[in-house]
Amino acid sequence: MNKSIEIRRATDADLERLTEIYNHYVVTSAATFDTSPFTLEERRDWFHQHNYNPLHMLLVACLDGETVGYASSSQFRQKPAYDSSVETTIYLDPEFSSRGIGRQLYSKLLQDLEAAGVHRCYGVITLPNDASLALHESLGFEKAGHLTEVGYKFGKYWDTIWTEKTF
Ligand SMILES: CC(C)(COP(=O)(O)OP(=O)(O)OC[C@H]1O[C@@H](n2cnc3c(N)ncnc32)[C@H](O)[C@@H]1OP(=O)(O)O)[C@@H](O)C(=O)NCCC(=O)NCCS
């Protein structure tokens, strides 16, 4: 089944589907600390932020032609000395999780980042999230910090684990 997965750069035609996938987690999960779903117009800015810097990438996974998830890298923090570091993240349509697609997609993002000269990648994981922790660990991210009750969503506080991958 995984033979029919295609991983490629996102194009404008993916914006609607990526917004749909992300909004699912915005409204159902603390995996993201966004709390209100995005309109396409609101999400367009985020989408185009991946057009200007070779370390800021947006990849999609397509299964039999259907876009089922994305992985992205973005500026870690705004100040210029951080420019060789990125924050990476990944979201799959839940219907397609736990079948190896996340691993393929995130691996490709990390390979492309390495080829582009990234120095550090950071993944921020809200606890609990066993699948994301396993994914990051298996691809070489190591625990760099644990923030307690750093986010408030759905009427409660959430911890995050910060993970770091070196190149
Ligand atoms: C996290 C996510 C991207 C993982 O992708 P996936 O396709 O489901 O994961 P894979 O099938 O490729 O498996 C990756 C690893 O996670 C493990 N895993 C997958 N689903 C799991 C689950 N439900 N519980 C525990 N571990 C799980 C796999 O065993 C594998 O570990 P291994 O590499 O040590 O063998 C995906 O589940 C997802 O989109 N989750 C919701 C959004 C999210 O949490 N994003 C991450 C934000 S930090």
The ligand as an SDF file (V2000), in Angstrom:
LIG
                    3D

 48 50  0  0  0  0  0  0  0  0999 V2000
    2.1230   11.9270   14.9210 C   0  0  0  0  0  0  0  0  0  0  0  0
    1.8280   11.4330   13.5160 C   0  0  0  0  0  0  0  0  0  0  0  0
    2.3610   12.4200   12.4880 C   0  0  0  0  0  0  0  0  0  0  0  0
    2.5670   10.0890   13.3370 C   0  0  0  0  0  0  0  0  0  0  0  0
    2.3890    9.6300   11.9990 O   0  0  0  0  0  0  0  0  0  0  0  0
    1.8590    8.1560   11.7500 P   0  0  0  0  0  0  0  0  0  0  0  0
    1.7760    7.9010   10.3160 O   0  0  0  0  0  0  0  0  0  0  0  0
    0.6240    7.9790   12.5500 O   0  0  0  0  0  0  0  0  0  0  0  0
    3.0160    7.2920   12.4020 O   0  0  0  0  0  0  0  0  0  0  0  0
    3.7660    6.0470   11.7650 P   0  0  0  0  0  0  0  0  0  0  0  0
    2.7720    4.9850   11.4380 O   0  0  0  0  0  0  0  0  0  0  0  0
    4.6620    6.5150   10.6670 O   0  0  0  0  0  0  0  0  0  0  0  0
    4.6380    5.5760   13.0080 O   0  0  0  0  0  0  0  0  0  0  0  0
    5.7010    6.3500   13.5250 C   0  0  0  0  0  0  0  0  0  0  0  0
    6.0820    5.8120   14.8890 C   0  0  0  0  0  0  0  0  0  0  0  0
    5.0120    6.0780   15.7970 O   0  0  0  0  0  0  0  0  0  0  0  0
    4.5310    4.8620   16.3550 C   0  0  0  0  0  0  0  0  0  0  0  0
    3.0850    5.0040   16.4400 N   0  0  0  0  0  0  0  0  0  0  0  0
    2.2360    5.2120   15.4240 C   0  0  0  0  0  0  0  0  0  0  0  0
    0.9890    5.3340   15.8910 N   0  0  0  0  0  0  0  0  0  0  0  0
    1.0810    5.1690   17.2300 C   0  0  0  0  0  0  0  0  0  0  0  0
    0.1240    5.2030   18.2610 C   0  0  0  0  0  0  0  0  0  0  0  0
   -1.1630    5.3960   18.0170 N   0  0  0  0  0  0  0  0  0  0  0  0
    0.5590    5.0240   19.5400 N   0  0  0  0  0  0  0  0  0  0  0  0
    1.8680    4.8260   19.7990 C   0  0  0  0  0  0  0  0  0  0  0  0
    2.8230    4.8160   18.8430 N   0  0  0  0  0  0  0  0  0  0  0  0
    2.4240    4.9660   17.5760 C   0  0  0  0  0  0  0  0  0  0  0  0
    4.9430    3.7970   15.3860 C   0  0  0  0  0  0  0  0  0  0  0  0
    5.0990    2.5450   16.0350 O   0  0  0  0  0  0  0  0  0  0  0  0
    6.2650    4.3170   14.8970 C   0  0  0  0  0  0  0  0  0  0  0  0
    7.2800    4.0740   15.8400 O   0  0  0  0  0  0  0  0  0  0  0  0
    8.6560    3.4120   15.3830 P   0  0  0  0  0  0  0  0  0  0  0  0
    9.2260    4.3140   14.3110 O   0  0  0  0  0  0  0  0  0  0  0  0
    9.4750    3.4010   16.6350 O   0  0  0  0  0  0  0  0  0  0  0  0
    8.2930    2.0690   14.8500 O   0  0  0  0  0  0  0  0  0  0  0  0
    0.3110   11.2210   13.2490 C   0  0  0  0  0  0  0  0  0  0  0  0
   -0.1710   10.2170   14.1050 O   0  0  0  0  0  0  0  0  0  0  0  0
   -0.5060   12.4850   13.4340 C   0  0  0  0  0  0  0  0  0  0  0  0
   -0.7180   13.2020   12.4820 O   0  0  0  0  0  0  0  0  0  0  0  0
   -0.9790   12.7170   14.6740 N   0  0  0  0  0  0  0  0  0  0  0  0
   -1.8230   13.8620   14.9770 C   0  0  0  0  0  0  0  0  0  0  0  0
   -1.1200   15.1890   14.8240 C   0  0  0  0  0  0  0  0  0  0  0  0
    0.1020   15.2510   15.6830 C   0  0  0  0  0  0  0  0  0  0  0  0
    0.0980   14.8710   16.8500 O   0  0  0  0  0  0  0  0  0  0  0  0
    1.1760   15.7730   15.0780 N   0  0  0  0  0  0  0  0  0  0  0  0
    2.4500   15.9140   15.7490 C   0  0  0  0  0  0  0  0  0  0  0  0
    2.5300   17.2310   16.4320 C   0  0  0  0  0  0  0  0  0  0  0  0
    4.0400   17.3140   17.3930 S   0  0  0  0  0  0  0  0  0  0  0  0
  1  2  1  0
  2  3  1  0
  2  4  1  0
  2 36  1  0
  4  5  1  0
  5  6  1  0
  6  7  2  0
  6  8  1  0
  6  9  1  0
  9 10  1  0
 10 11  2  0
 10 12  1  0
 10 13  1  0
 13 14  1  0
 14 15  1  0
 15 16  1  0
 15 30  1  0
 16 17  1  0
 17 18  1  0
 17 28  1  0
 18 19  1  0
 18 27  1  0
 19 20  2  0
 20 21  1  0
 21 22  1  0
 21 27  2  0
 22 23  1  0
 22 24  2  0
 24 25  1  0
 25 26  2  0
 26 27  1  0
 28 29  1  0
 28 30  1  0
 30 31  1  0
 31 32  1  0
 32 33  2  0
 32 34  1  0
 32 35  1  0
 36 37  1  0
 36 38  1  0
 38 39  2  0
 38 40  1  0
 40 41  1  0
 41 42  1  0
 42 43  1  0
 43 44  2  0
 43 45  1  0
 45 46  1  0
 46 47  1  0
 47 48  1  0
M  END
$$$$
